[in-house]
Amino acid sequence: MVPVSPPALPWSTRVVMMLRLFAVQGAWNYETMIGNGIAFALEPALRYLPDGRDGPAYRAAVARHSGYFNAHPYLASLAVGALARAELDRVDPALIERMRSACCGPLGSTGDRLIWAGWLPLCSLMALFAFGLGLGPLGVVVLFLGTYNLGHVLVRFWAIDAGWREGLRLASVLATPAFRQAPVLIGRIMALLAGVAVPLAVARVVGADRVALVSALGVALCWTIGTALVSRRLDGWRAALAAVAAYVLYSTVL
């Protein structure tokens, strides 16, 4: 069937879909992964299919999208927007199924690099840097939660709009230079920030005692080298950062 222009998706519907995406992992299971969550998030848009919730097209679409789907929970918004557009364009269900299967891997790997390996540790380093500059414990927590959640909420809103706009051309969104360059840029910023934040945080914890400062930095260096040599799956700098953060928390609480 030749795609036709779908009705404009009201912003109220997009907001409802967005809110539902916060619970996309709510029905996670080994059989369908986040498939039930995808169908739950898509459901408000599927009401615009012929005959609404009483029509066979609606029931078939809900059943189709409740099947297996696995992707990064934040970038799943891209898939939800694209699948909603495809369904309202009345695209062949077989083509929609192929798109669902094809986008799982790219959305998962891109999200892991961008969020878990990029934005999350960057926000952690920002909070640690602020602690080293003298920000109090409550301020550090607010800074971390504020920056991290602002980032992923903006990504979700952008993703659902981009998915709706592109539809079956979802691959063109993932092929944009931003997705390839952002993890590299974030990695460079993290390396620079870590080099400043970790010594500042350690210096604030141990105070003016130079022996304690040198000892703490020495332990962090040995821990970094040791974990990098022992385990290929654990980055040394992350282990050292975790050790310093635990020490900061312990010193702050006690």
C-alpha positions as CSV (number, residue, x, y, z in Angstrom):
1,M,0.0,0.0,0.0
2,V,1.3,3.5,-0.9
3,P,1.9,5.5,2.3
4,V,-0.4,8.5,2.7
5,S,0.1,11.5,4.9
6,P,-1.1,10.6,8.3
7,P,-3.1,13.0,10.5
8,A,-1.0,15.4,12.4
9,L,-0.2,13.8,15.7
10,P,-1.4,16.2,18.4
11,W,1.1,17.3,21.0
12,S,-1.1,16.1,23.7
13,T,-0.8,12.6,22.3
14,R,3.0,12.9,22.0
15,V,3.2,14.0,25.6
16,V,1.1,11.0,26.7
17,M,3.3,8.7,24.7
18,M,6.4,10.4,26.2
19,L,5.1,9.9,29.7
20,R,4.4,6.2,29.0
21,L,7.9,5.8,27.7
22,F,9.2,6.4,31.2
23,A,7.6,3.0,32.1
24,V,8.8,1.3,28.9
25,Q,10.7,-1.3,31.1
26,G,7.8,-1.7,33.5
27,A,6.7,-5.1,32.0
28,W,10.2,-6.2,31.0
29,N,10.5,-10.0,30.7
30,Y,12.9,-12.5,29.0
31,E,10.4,-13.4,26.3
32,T,9.5,-10.0,24.9
33,M,12.1,-7.7,26.6
34,I,10.5,-4.2,26.4
35,G,8.0,-5.2,23.7
36,N,5.0,-4.7,26.0
37,G,6.3,-1.3,27.0
38,I,6.7,-0.3,23.3
39,A,3.1,-1.3,22.6
40,F,1.9,0.6,25.7
41,A,3.7,3.8,24.6
42,L,2.4,3.4,21.0
43,E,-1.2,2.8,22.0
44,P,-2.3,6.5,22.1
45,A,-1.2,7.0,18.5
46,L,-2.8,3.7,17.4
47,R,-6.2,5.1,18.4
48,Y,-6.1,7.2,15.2
49,L,-6.3,4.0,13.0
50,P,-9.5,3.4,11.2
51,D,-12.4,2.6,13.6
52,G,-10.3,3.6,16.6
53,R,-9.9,1.1,19.5
54,D,-12.8,-0.9,18.2
55,G,-11.3,-1.6,14.8
56,P,-9.3,-4.6,13.7
57,A,-6.3,-2.5,12.6
58,Y,-5.9,-1.2,16.2
59,R,-6.0,-4.7,17.7
60,A,-3.6,-6.1,15.1
61,A,-1.1,-3.2,15.7
62,V,-1.2,-3.6,19.5
63,A,-0.6,-7.3,19.2
64,R,2.2,-6.7,16.6
65,H,4.1,-4.3,18.8
66,S,3.7,-6.4,22.0
67,G,6.2,-8.9,20.5
68,Y,9.9,-9.0,21.1
69,F,11.7,-5.7,21.1
70,N,15.0,-4.9,22.7
71,A,16.8,-1.5,22.6
72,H,18.2,1.2,24.8
73,P,15.2,2.5,26.9
74,Y,15.9,6.1,26.1
75,L,16.4,5.7,22.3
76,A,13.4,3.5,22.2
77,S,11.5,6.8,21.8
78,L,13.0,6.9,18.2
79,A,11.4,3.6,17.5
80,V,8.1,4.5,19.0
81,G,7.8,7.7,16.9
82,A,8.9,5.9,13.7
83,L,6.5,2.9,14.3
84,A,3.6,5.3,15.1
85,R,4.2,7.1,11.8
86,A,4.5,3.8,9.9
87,E,1.2,2.5,11.4
88,L,-0.7,5.6,10.6
89,D,0.8,5.6,7.1
90,R,-0.8,2.2,6.8
91,V,2.5,0.6,5.8
92,D,2.6,-3.1,5.0
93,P,2.7,-4.9,8.4
94,A,5.5,-7.2,7.1
95,L,7.6,-4.1,6.4
96,I,6.9,-2.7,9.9
97,E,8.0,-6.0,11.4
98,R,11.3,-5.9,9.5
99,M,11.9,-2.3,10.7
100,R,11.2,-3.4,14.3
101,S,13.7,-6.2,14.0
102,A,16.3,-4.1,12.2
103,C,16.4,-1.1,14.6
104,C,16.9,-3.1,17.8
105,G,20.6,-3.5,17.5
106,P,21.5,0.0,16.4
107,L,19.3,1.7,19.0
108,G,20.8,-0.5,21.7
109,S,24.4,0.0,20.8
110,T,24.1,3.7,20.1
111,G,22.3,4.3,23.3
112,D,24.8,2.3,25.3
113,R,27.7,4.4,23.9
114,L,25.9,7.7,24.2
115,I,24.2,7.3,27.6
116,W,25.8,4.5,29.7
117,A,29.4,5.1,28.5
118,G,29.0,8.8,27.9
119,W,26.4,11.0,29.5
120,L,26.1,9.1,32.8
121,P,29.9,9.1,33.7
122,L,30.2,12.7,32.4
123,C,27.5,13.8,34.8
124,S,29.3,11.8,37.6
125,L,32.5,13.6,36.9
126,M,30.8,17.0,36.8
127,A,29.4,16.3,40.3
128,L,32.8,15.1,41.5
129,F,34.4,18.2,40.1
130,A,31.9,20.4,41.9
131,F,32.6,18.6,45.1
132,G,36.3,19.2,44.7
133,L,35.5,22.9,44.3
134,G,33.7,23.0,47.6
135,L,30.0,22.3,46.8
136,G,28.1,20.6,49.6
137,P,26.7,17.1,49.6
138,L,23.2,18.2,48.8
139,G,24.4,20.4,46.0
140,V,26.4,17.6,44.5
141,V,23.4,15.3,44.5
142,V,21.1,18.0,43.0
143,L,23.7,18.8,40.3
144,F,24.1,15.2,39.3
145,L,20.4,14.3,39.2
146,G,19.5,17.6,37.6
147,T,22.1,17.4,34.7
148,Y,21.6,13.7,34.1
149,N,17.8,13.7,34.1
150,L,17.6,16.9,32.0
151,G,19.8,15.3,29.4
152,H,17.9,12.1,29.0
153,V,14.5,13.8,29.1
154,L,15.6,16.1,26.3
155,V,16.9,13.1,24.3
156,R,13.5,11.3,24.7
157,F,11.5,14.3,23.6
158,W,13.8,14.8,20.6
159,A,13.8,11.2,19.7
160,I,10.0,10.7,19.6
161,D,9.7,13.7,17.3
162,A,12.5,12.7,15.1
163,G,11.1,9.2,14.8
164,W,7.7,10.5,13.8
165,R,9.2,12.8,11.3
166,E,11.3,10.2,9.6
167,G,9.1,7.1,9.8
168,L,10.6,4.2,7.8
169,R,13.7,6.4,7.2
170,L,14.8,5.9,10.8
171,A,18.2,4.8,9.6
172,S,18.9,8.3,8.4
173,V,18.6,9.6,11.9
174,L,21.1,7.1,13.3
175,A,23.5,7.9,10.4
176,T,23.8,11.6,11.4
177,P,27.3,12.7,12.3
178,A,26.1,13.7,15.8
179,F,25.5,10.1,16.8
180,R,29.0,9.1,15.6
181,Q,30.9,12.2,17.0
182,A,29.0,12.7,20.3
183,P,30.5,9.7,22.1
184,V,34.0,10.7,21.0
185,L,33.6,14.3,22.1
186,I,32.1,13.2,25.4
187,G,35.0,10.8,26.0
188,R,37.5,13.6,25.5
189,I,35.7,15.9,27.9
190,M,35.5,13.1,30.4
191,A,39.3,12.5,30.2
192,L,40.0,16.2,30.8
193,L,37.4,16.5,33.5
194,A,38.6,13.3,35.3
195,G,42.2,14.7,35.3
196,V,41.0,17.7,37.2
197,A,38.1,16.4,39.3
198,V,39.7,13.4,40.9
199,P,42.7,15.2,42.4
200,L,40.4,18.1,43.6
201,A,38.0,15.7,45.2
202,V,40.8,13.7,46.9
203,A,42.5,16.9,48.0
204,R,39.3,18.1,49.6
205,V,38.8,14.8,51.5
206,V,42.3,14.5,52.9
207,G,42.8,18.2,53.5
208,A,46.3,19.7,53.8
209,D,48.0,16.4,54.8
210,R,50.4,15.9,51.9
211,V,51.3,12.4,53.0
212,A,47.6,11.4,53.0
213,L,47.1,13.1,49.6
214,V,50.0,11.3,48.0
215,S,48.9,8.0,49.6
216,A,45.3,8.4,48.3
217,L,46.5,9.2,44.8
218,G,49.0,6.4,44.9
219,V,46.3,3.9,45.9
220,A,44.0,5.2,43.1
221,L,46.8,4.8,40.6
222,C,47.6,1.3,41.7
223,W,43.9,0.4,41.7
224,T,43.6,1.8,38.2
225,I,46.6,-0.2,36.8
226,G,45.7,-3.4,38.7
227,T,42.1,-3.5,37.5
228,A,43.1,-2.6,33.9
229,L,45.6,-5.6,33.9
230,V,43.4,-8.1,35.7
231,S,40.0,-7.5,34.0
232,R,39.6,-6.6,30.4
233,R,35.9,-5.9,31.0
234,L,36.5,-3.2,33.6
235,D,38.1,0.1,32.7
236,G,40.7,1.1,35.2
237,W,39.7,4.8,35.3
238,R,36.1,3.8,36.1
239,A,37.2,1.6,39.0
240,A,39.4,4.3,40.4
241,L,36.6,6.9,40.0
242,A,34.2,4.5,41.9
243,A,36.8,4.0,44.7
244,V,37.3,7.8,45.0
245,A,33.5,8.4,45.0
246,A,33.0,5.8,47.7
247,Y,35.7,7.4,49.8
248,V,34.2,10.8,49.3
249,L,30.8,9.5,50.4
250,Y,32.2,7.8,53.4
251,S,34.2,10.9,54.5
252,T,31.1,13.1,53.9
253,V,28.7,10.9,55.9
254,L,31.1,10.2,58.7
